[in-house]
Amino acid sequence: MSKVPGNLIITDDVITRVAGHAASSVYGVVGMAAPTSDSGAAKILPLRRLHNGVVVTTADDETKVDLYVVLEHGVNINTVSENLSEAISFALNGLTQGTLSIEVHVQGIQVR
């Protein structure tokens, strides 16, 4: 198999969508929320708009992922946040270069 010269560029939008789908599969996550909730109540985004609950910033050799989530009532927030961080790191392994930092912003708690 021969190699073809060139570069592979993965856009922030792709990283956003992969992170959103990975986050939605973590136990304790009810859904993604918009980064700002003006009314004080977080609105859960539909599945087709999961990417709106993820903000990706790429600068130099660092990729920063901010997740805005709504968690299930009664879960350990710290544990779910760690699980989210691990799931996103695993999902983005190989898609990003340099350091990857993940911040979890809990926008609300919901009873299922």
MOLIN-V602165 format. One record per residue. N is the residue number from 1. SS is DSSP state (hx for helix, st for strand, lp for the rest). BURIAL is 1 if it has 16 or more other ideal C-beta (glycine too) atoms within 10 Angstrom, else 0. D_CENTER is the distance of its C-alpha to the mean C-alpha in whole Angstrom. Layout:
# MOLIN-V602165
n;ss;burial;d_center
N;SS;BURIAL;D_CENTER
N;SS;BURIAL;D_CENTER
This chain:
# MOLIN-V602165
n;ss;burial;d_center
1;lp;0;35
2;lp;0;35
3;lp;0;33
4;lp;0;32
5;lp;0;32
6;lp;0;29
7;lp;0;25
8;lp;0;22
9;lp;0;20
10;lp;0;16
11;lp;0;15
12;hx;0;12
13;hx;0;12
14;hx;0;11
15;hx;1;9
16;hx;1;7
17;hx;0;8
18;hx;1;8
19;hx;1;4
20;hx;1;5
21;hx;1;8
22;hx;1;7
23;hx;1;5
24;hx;1;8
25;lp;0;11
26;lp;1;11
27;lp;0;14
28;lp;1;14
29;st;1;11
30;st;1;13
31;st;1;11
32;st;1;9
33;st;1;11
34;lp;0;12
35;lp;0;11
36;lp;0;15
37;lp;0;17
38;lp;0;21
39;lp;0;23
40;lp;0;21
41;lp;0;20
42;lp;1;16
43;lp;0;16
44;st;1;14
45;lp;1;13
46;lp;0;15
47;hx;0;13
48;hx;0;14
49;hx;0;12
50;hx;1;9
51;hx;1;8
52;hx;1;10
53;hx;1;7
54;st;1;5
55;st;1;7
56;st;1;8
57;st;0;12
58;st;1;14
59;st;0;17
60;lp;0;20
61;lp;0;19
62;st;0;16
63;st;1;12
64;st;0;10
65;st;1;6
66;st;1;6
67;st;1;4
68;st;1;7
69;st;1;9
70;st;1;12
71;st;1;14
72;st;0;17
73;lp;0;20
74;lp;0;21
75;lp;1;19
76;lp;0;18
77;hx;0;16
78;hx;0;16
79;hx;0;16
80;hx;1;13
81;hx;1;11
82;hx;0;12
83;hx;1;12
84;hx;1;8
85;hx;1;8
86;hx;0;11
87;hx;1;9
88;hx;1;6
89;hx;1;10
90;hx;0;12
91;hx;1;10
92;hx;1;10
93;lp;0;13
94;lp;0;16
95;lp;0;14
96;lp;1;14
97;lp;0;17
98;lp;0;18
99;st;0;16
100;st;1;12
101;st;0;11
102;st;1;8
103;st;0;9
104;st;1;8
105;st;0;10
106;st;1;12
107;st;1;13
108;st;1;16
109;st;0;17
110;st;0;19
111;lp;0;22
112;lp;0;21
